[in-house]
Amino acid sequence: MVTRNRVVMPAMDQNLCDDAGLLTEANIGHYVQRARGGVGLLIVETGAVAYPVGATSRHQPNLATDDCITGFAELADRVH
């Protein structure tokens, strides 16, 4: 993988998702700001693949349903 630099932001729980575990503007804005600040590789926070089972927080990203695709697609588009 080639990145623009060696600055890596590791996964950190933001706990900014809504009550269904879907990404919010606050989530996306956080990553957009890091990308604008020069981070070469963003690692998205932990998510629950069987949400809410296994989630460490109610506001952790939900990866269990197709409902999460829109938010993650927008996140990817905006940080790129």
N, C-alpha and C positions, 0 to 999 in steps of 0.2 A: 504494500500500500504506500502510495506517495501522498504526503501531506505538505501543506505550504510551509510548515515549520515543525519544530519538535515539542511545541507546547500542547499538552494533553490535559483535558479536564476529565477526571475520573467520575464514575457514577456517584451521585450524591442524592439522597432523598430530598425532594423539594416539598412534598406534601401539599402541592397546590392544585391537585385534581379536584373535580367536583365530587359530589356524593356518590356518583356512579363509577368513579375512577377514570373519567374521561379527561383528556388534557384541556386546560383552560388557556386563555390569553396570557395569564400570569406565567404558566409553564413555558409556553412557546416564547414569550418575551424574554424570559430568563436566558434561554439558549441562544436566541438571536443576539442579545447583548454580549454574550461570551464570544460568539462568532465574530461580531463586529470588533470586539476588543483584540482579536488576533489569535484566538485559540485555533490550532491546526487540526485537532481531533477532539470532538465532543462525544463522550460516552453517556448515553441517556440513562437516567436513574432506573433503579430496579422496578420491575413490574410484576404483577401477579397473573400467572397463566391460568389460574382457576378462580379468578376474582369472584367473591371476596375471600374465598378460602386461600390461605397462604399469604394474604396481604399483611404487611407489617403495620399498615395504617389504612384507614378508610379513604384517605386521599392519595393513595399510591396508584400509579397507572394500572388500568385494567387492560390486560392482554387476552382476556378470555372470549371476547365476542368481536364480531365484525364492526361493532359500533366504534371501536377504537381506531379503525383504519383512517378515517377522515382526519382526526387530530394529528396522528403521526405523519400522514402524508403532508399536511400543512407545515408541520414542524420541519420536515426534511426540506421542503421547498424553500422555506424562509431562511433556514440557516445556510443553505447553499447559495 
